[in-house]
Amino acid sequence: MPPGEYFVPHLQLIQRVIKNTLIKTGYFRNEQTTELEQRVHEQLLLREQKILTSFRGEAKFSTFLAVIVTNICREIRKSEWRYRSRMFSLSFIPAFSELSGWFDKLQDNRIPVPDQMVIIETTRKLETIFKTYPTCRVKIEFCLKAVFRIPVRIEDLQGKQSEPDACEIIKKQINTLNIPGEKMTKTEIYKRLTVIFNLIEKQQNTDDAIRKWLDDRMNEIIRLLNGNPQVASFNRETLQYLCEYYYQQPEIFLQTCSKQSSN
């Protein structure tokens, strides 16, 4: 039998696993699908003999193959992760255990200019990290803002189309998220995010699904900020401070830097 013949009847399955594992998760863009399929097919051919030898017939071959393809996709994701880690090594950044205090002091010029420059450089790195999620950046940023209680807008969902009726429901959810002084639990926030993105994506995901999805993205962003090997000490609390600054205080910071630089 020609090489790869065992895999031909399962091409749609292979494509589906690639899409779910690599494209929908935001690691790669839709236009990279063909390239990713070629990489997976190449690995399947290289491992064909081992795959066929390992198959014991305890499950359907399609089920067995789906696990193999998923593992190959994870290897590709790891290689992408190593690439991102090299891109965003922040070796010049000191420990960020005092980061929250830094942001509190920004508005009254108590932070030395060199430290201020570290902060603004870090926000630039955050912006660059967001750019590495081309398919889900909008969703990541919207969810981060909602969870960190930073005001969200319908404009934040740029490019996300929805029906007029759905749009009205989304606006109501956004208005509720933005009620000043409203004490809202994380459970309530995720419930509203689920409504919004189920309408936009035409899905029926649960609240736990979007919670887990965002948890994974937050952990990735924190690891990228910290570097590999680790050179900073971001956690969820300091990521929140960084996001609050990133979204709410750029003008204050730039004015402060300009004023102190001219002195």
Order of alpha helices (4+ residues) and beta strands (2+ residues): alpha-alpha-alpha-alpha-alpha-alpha-alpha-alpha-alpha-alpha-alpha-alpha
